[in-house]
Amino acid sequence: MTGDDGHRAMLARVRAGLARRLDEEPDLPWLGDNEPLAAAGVDSVLLISVIGELEQELDVSLPDDTVLESASLSSLARALSRGGRR
C-alpha cells in the first residue's frame, strides 16, 4: 500500500468512526477532509472518544494534546498513522 493509499484508508476509518458516533452516513458528505472539525461542530469530547476507539483498534496511542491539536479528519488520520504502538 502506498503512502497515499494508507492515508486514504486511515482517513476512511476516522470518517467512519466519527459517523458512527454521530449516527450519520459513513462518508459524512457534509465534512471535507481538511475542514476544521470545530467549525463543523465536532467537539473535543466526541473527538477524543472516536480517536480512543481507533487507538484500541489499531493498537496505537496518541497524546490527548495531539488529538486536540488535529484540526481536521486528514490531520487526525496522519497522526494515527504515525502513532506509537502500545
N, C-alpha and C positions, 0 to 999 in steps of 0.2 A: 504494500500500500504506500503510495507516495505521500509526501507531506501534506499536499492539498487534499488528497483523499482522506487522510487521517483527520485533518481539521474538519472537513465536511461531516465525517462520521461522528466526531465528538460534538460538533455543533448540533447535529440532529438529535443526539442523546440529551443535550442540555435543553433544547427546544421541547422535546417530548416530555422531559421531566417537569418542566415548568407548565406545560399544557395540562399534564395530569393533575398537578396541584391546583390549577385554575379551573379545572373541569371544562376545558375548551378543546377545539380541534387540535390534533397533534402538530400541525405545521404552523400554528399561531400566525395566520396570514396578516394580521394587523401589526406584527412586530418584526421590524427589519433586523438583520444580523448585527448591524453596527449602531442601531438606535439606542440611546441611553435608556437603561431599564427604569431608572427612577422617573424619567419623564413619561414613560409608558404606564406608570402606576404600579410597578413591581417594587414592593417594599423590602427592606433588608431582612426581616424575619422570614418572609416567604423565600427569599433568595437563599438564605443560609440553610433552610430546611431542604430545598431542592438540591443544593450542592452537597449537603450531608448525605443524602441518599445516593448521589452519584459517586461520592468518595467511597462509600461502602461497596457499591457495585464494582468499582474499578480498583479497589484496594489501594487508594492513594489518599494523601492528606494534604489539605491546603490550610494555611493560617487564615483565621477569620478576616484579618485585615486585607489579605489578597482577594478574598471573595467580595468584600465591601468596596474595594478599590476598582474592581472589574465593572466597567460601566455598561457593558453590552453582552449579548449572547456570545459574540465572537471572542471577546476578551476572556470570558469565562471558559470557553472551550479551549483556548490556548493555555490558560492556567491549569486546567485539569489535565491536559496532555503533558504538561511539564511537571505535574505534581509528584511529590516524593512518595515512594512506596512505604506502606505502613510497616 
